[in-house]
Every structure is written in structure tokens, then in C-alpha cells.
């Protein structure tokens, strides 16, 4: 598990701190509305931030799985 975790953490460094927090919160099952409340934004806004962050990681490492 640690062998898979290290590359994942490295990939997270491709995005800003806010995006990392959102990705971690979603990974732990936090709902969109709770994330939106935490950042003072709508659910849709934080979903868009999440999608943008995942896309940025995908562009930097297109072949990661």
C-alpha cells in the first residue's frame, strides 16, 4: 500500500493546497455540500475545482492509473 501511496502523494503536489484538501476530503467520503460549506462556496463550485484539479493531474501524468 505504501508503494502505491508515494506516487499518489507526488501527483497531488501538481495542484494547489485548496485542491489537495478537496481531493482528500472526497477520498474520505465528505459530501459536496460539506466541502462547499467549508470553503464558503456552492457545491457546484467545489465540484468544478475538484474536476479541474483531477484534470491537471491527468495532464501532468497522462498514463497514471
Rosetta blueprint (number, residue, H / E / L):
1 X L
2 X H
3 X H
4 X H
5 X H
6 X H
7 X H
8 X H
9 X H
10 X H
11 X H
12 X H
13 X L
14 X L
15 X L
16 X L
17 X H
18 X H
19 X H
20 X H
21 X H
22 X H
23 X H
24 X H
25 X H
26 X H
27 X H
28 X L
29 X L
30 X L
31 X L
32 X H
33 X H
34 X H
35 X H
36 X H
37 X H
38 X H
39 X H
40 X L
41 X L
42 X L
43 X H
44 X H
45 X H
46 X H
47 X H
48 X H
49 X H
50 X H
51 X H
52 X H
53 X H
54 X H
55 X H
56 X H
57 X H
58 X H
59 X H
60 X H
61 X L
62 X L
63 X L
64 X L
65 X L
